[in-house]
Amino acid sequence: MIAFMRTTFLCSFAPILLALFACSQTLPTPDEVPCKGAASCNALGTESLNRGDIPAAIKLFSAEVGFSEDAQNKAQSLTAYHNLAIAYLRNQDYFRALSWVHLALRIDPENKAAKFNLRKIEGHISDHKWPADISGLYVRYSGREQWDSVHLSKPRGSDLSFHLLAYRMGLAWRRYGPGSYGDVDGTATLVGNHQAVFKDSDFPTCRITMHFKEDGVSVEQEGDCGFGYGVQATGAYERICSDDDKECDEKHLP
């Protein structure tokens, strides 16, 4: 996963504006990518996993995802998702593993490796109970190794602080970061136990409604929320951790 600076300006203008703005704080340059293509990423990642270096394996398999999706190679992409699911499984990080399995099954519902991994994960989390509050990190895949996210803090009365990040990945993502993206860091109003509504005073037509269930949140965006071109936050996000867990923030996406 690549971490990007949180802003809403269009990164597609990065070649012109790079002297004034940093489109990314931690985006690797081509020389820093740990492997040179999907096949080498797969091989090196497998070697790292076999020797127990899970962080290195995750980094390599994530790079494999980017190369595979750039090539529009469905089979290789599914292999990369499968590899990441296994790496997170080995790390006993079951909900991040589950997010990659769900992605594979959305592309190929009959994928045998994904269905096998799903059964393994379900065996580990069958007794898991999420905390009563809705705090935590929720994710949705946006492509090229990157995940959209909604981070919810513990509610205070009817106030719910949240941070939403959504992306549109462009063709030059590896060099400049996302094509465009949006960022909302604000306070929504809880309506009952299963819904919250956010309105932005800077963007009068903007309305973001969140519908909660135990393991996910459904986001509905209406109007102009100041996001970059083509960015839309509407969709289903799955829960990968609660605020009671360690490493439950946007720096620790799948």
N, C-alpha and C positions, 0 to 999 in steps of 0.2 A: 504494500500500500504506500502511496506517495502522499505526503502531507503538503498542503498548499496554504499560502497566506490567505486569511479570511477577508474577502472584500467582494464587491459586486461589479467592479469594472471589467470590461471585456478583455480577456487575455489575448484575443486574436489581434489586438493592437499592440501587443508586447514589443515587436521589433521597433516600433516607432517610439513607444513610451518607456522603454526599458531604463532610460537614463533617469526618469522621474519616478517610476513606480517599479516595485519588485513583484513580478507576477507570481513568483514562488520563492520561498525561503529555503526549502530543502530539496527541491527537484534535482535529481541526479543529472549530470551531463552524460552524453553517450559513453564517455570513457569510464564513468563511475558505475555504469550498469554492470552487475557482477557476472554476466555471461553475454554471449554474442548472438544468440538466437534461441528459439524454442527448444530445439534438440539439446543444445549444450546446457541450457538452464535446467532441463529435465534431468540430464545425466549428473550434473554437479549437485543439484538439489537432492537427488536420490542418494548420492554419496554422503552428503551432509546428514541426511536423515538416518542413514545406516550407522553412522558413527556417533549419533546422538546429539548432533549440533542442530537443534530444532530451529532456533532463530535464523541461522544461516539458510536452512532448508526453506523456511517460509519466505525469506527474501528472494531466493532463487526461483521458487515456484511462482511467486508473485510476478517476477520478471517474465517467466514463461507465459503467464496469462497475457501480459501486454504484447509480446511478440506474436502469440497465437491469434489474438483478436485483431491485431494489425493485418495479419495475413488472411483474415476471415476463414480460418481453418477450424471448423466446428469440432472435428475429432480431437485435434490437439488442444483446443480450448477446454473441452470436457476432461481431457487427461490432466490439464493443469488444475482445474477445479477439484478433481479427484485427489491430486497430490496435496493440495492445500488442506482439504478435509482430513486426510490422513495425518498430516503434520500437526494440525491442531488437536486431533484425537490423541496423538502420542503425547501431546502437552497437557492432556486432560482439560482442554479448553473446548468444551462440548458445544456451546452455543455458537461460537465462531466457526467451528467445524460444520455445524448445522447450516449456517448461512451459505457456505459454499456448496453443500449438498443440495439445498433448495434451489440454488442457481442452476446447477447441472440438471436437476429434474424439470425445471421450467423449460429448458432447451430440449431435453430428451426425456420425457416422462418414463420411458421404459429402460433407461440406462441401467445396466446391471450393477456396475460398480457403485453408482450413486445409491441405488436401492439397498445394496449390501451395507454401505456406510451408514445409511439412514437407520437400518435395523440396529447396527452397533451403537449408534448415538442414542437411539431411543432406549436401549437397554441401560445406558448409563444415567439417563435423565428421567427415567420413569417415576422416580420418587421425588423429583425436584419440585419445590413449591416456591413461586415468586413471592417476594414480600407483599404485604397488603397495599402499600403505596405504589404509585406508578413511576417512581424515580428510576432513572437508568438511561442506557444508551440503546437507541433503536436505529436500524440500518436498512438501506435499500441500495442495490447495486446500480451504479451509473456507467460502468464500463471502464476498460483499460486500468484495471487494478484498483479503481477508486470507488468508494462507497459514500452515498448521501447519508446524512445522519440527523437524528433529532435527539438531543440530550435534555432530559427532564430532571429538574431538581425536586426535592421533596416539597410538596405543596405547603403553603402557609395560609391557612384559612381558605379563601377562594382564589388566592393568587398562586399561579404556577409559572415559575421562571423556566425558560427553555432557550435552547440554542439550536437553530436549524441551519444546516449547510446542504446545498444542492448544487450539482454540477452538470455542465454539458461538455463532454469530452470532444475536442476537435481533432483534426488530422495531425496537427503539429504538437500534440500533447506532450510527447517525449521531450521536446525542446523547450516549449513555452508554458506547459501546464494546461489547465482546462481551457477550452474555447471561451467559456464564460461560466459564471457561477453566481450564486446568491447566498446571502447571510442574513438571518434574522436572530437577534439576541434580545429577547424581550420578556414581558410578563403577560401571560394569558389569564383569562378569567374562567374558573371552573364553573361548569353548569351541571350540577348533579355530580355523580361519581364517575361518569364515563365520557365526559365531553369537556373540552375547553375551547375558548374562542379568543383569538388575538386580532386586534385592530391597530394599525400603525398610523399615528398622527401625521407622520411625514408623507404618507401615501394614502390619501383618504379612501380610495377604492379597494385597498388591500384588506382582505379578511382571510385568516387562516383558522380553520376549524380542525380540531384533533379529536378523534373518537378512539377511546382506549378499550383494550381487552387485556387479559392477563399477560399474553406473550407478544403483543404488538400494538401498534398505533396506526390508524388510517388518517392521512392528512388530506385535507381539501383546501386548495388555494383558489381564491377568487380575486379578481382585479389585479392591478399593477402593484407589486410589492418591491419594486426597485431592483429586481433581479436582472442579471445579464441576459443577452439575447438567447432565446430558446430554452431558458431554464424554467422548469416547472416542478414544484414541490409535491404536487398531488400524487398520492399513491400509498401503498402499504409498506410499512417499515416493521421489521421483526426485532424483538428484544434480544440483546445478547448479554446484558448484565444489568445489575441494579446498583444504585449508588452505595450500597453496603459492600460491594465487591471492590477489590483492588483493580486498578487500571481500567476504570469505567469512564472513559472520556474519549474525545475525538482523536487523541494521539494513539489510541489502541483499537483502531478499526480492524476488521478481519483482513 
